[in-house]
């Protein structure tokens, strides 16, 4: 089996600004998601991802980016998708904490 692809938070944000059709899956608990999340991200708890992904993203060639809070569940989620036959599953390295850090730094520069 292939391994899920890794992408840095910086590269993900740059890529996402050009490809709005990519699916972002946040595998954190619903309460953490409610505290803050990427616009357009779909919240699917890590324990429900394998059961729900086919109805959420039926096309296995769709670009999918998974993240968790800090970097453990996101890689597992992206790998699970790869194991299910999704050909374009990525994990955002560092998870939500890294994304927030990069977004805050970017906003400070502007």
C-alpha positions in Angstrom: 0.0 0.0 0.0 1.1 3.5 -0.7 1.6 6.0 2.1 -0.4 9.2 2.5 1.3 12.3 1.2 2.5 14.9 3.7 2.2 18.7 3.1 3.4 21.6 5.3 0.9 24.0 6.6 2.5 26.8 4.5 2.3 24.8 1.3 -1.2 23.7 2.0 -2.5 27.2 2.5 -0.7 28.4 -0.7 -2.2 25.5 -2.6 -5.7 25.9 -1.2 -5.8 29.5 -2.3 -5.5 28.2 -5.8 -7.7 25.1 -5.5 -10.9 25.8 -3.7 -12.3 22.3 -4.7 -10.0 20.4 -2.4 -11.7 18.8 0.5 -10.4 19.5 4.0 -11.3 17.0 6.8 -10.8 18.0 10.4 -10.8 14.8 12.5 -10.9 16.5 15.9 -13.7 16.3 18.4 -16.8 18.4 17.6 -16.1 20.7 20.5 -12.6 21.4 19.3 -13.9 22.0 15.8 -16.5 24.5 17.2 -13.7 26.4 19.0 -12.1 27.2 15.6 -11.5 25.5 12.2 -10.6 26.3 8.6 -13.4 27.8 6.6 -15.0 25.0 4.6 -13.5 22.2 6.5 -15.7 19.1 7.2 -15.6 17.8 10.7 -15.6 14.0 10.8 -14.4 12.5 14.0 -11.4 10.2 13.5 -13.4 7.2 14.7 -16.1 7.7 12.1 -14.0 8.6 9.1 -13.8 5.2 7.5 -17.6 4.7 7.8 -18.6 8.1 6.5 -16.0 9.0 3.9 -17.7 7.3 0.9 -20.9 9.3 1.4 -19.0 12.6 1.9 -16.4 12.1 -0.8 -17.5 9.4 -3.3 -14.8 10.3 -5.9 -11.6 8.5 -4.8 -9.5 10.9 -6.9 -10.6 14.0 -5.0 -7.8 16.0 -3.4 -8.3 15.5 0.4 -6.4 17.2 3.2 -6.7 15.8 6.7 -5.6 17.4 9.9 -6.1 16.9 13.6 -5.1 19.1 16.5 -1.4 18.5 16.6 -0.3 15.8 14.3 -1.1 12.3 15.4 -4.7 11.5 14.3 -4.4 13.5 11.0 -1.7 11.2 9.6 -3.7 8.1 10.6 -6.8 9.5 8.9 -5.0 10.3 5.7 -3.4 6.8 5.7 -6.8 5.2 6.3 -8.1 7.1 3.2 -5.1 5.9 1.2 -5.7 2.3 2.4 -9.4 2.7 1.3 -8.2 3.6 -2.2 -8.3 7.3 -2.1 -5.4 8.3 -4.5 -4.9 11.9 -3.4 -5.1 11.9 0.4 -2.7 14.3 2.2 -2.0 15.1 5.8 -1.3 18.6 6.9 1.9 18.4 9.1 1.5 19.9 12.5 -2.3 19.9 12.4 -4.5 22.7 13.5 -1.9 24.2 15.9 0.5 24.6 13.0 -2.1 26.0 10.7 -3.2 28.6 13.3 0.5 29.6 13.8 1.0 30.1 10.1 -2.3 31.9 9.6 -1.5 34.2 12.5 2.0 34.9 11.2 0.6 35.6 7.8 -2.0 38.0 9.2 0.6 39.9 11.2 2.7 40.4 8.0 -0.2 41.9 6.1 
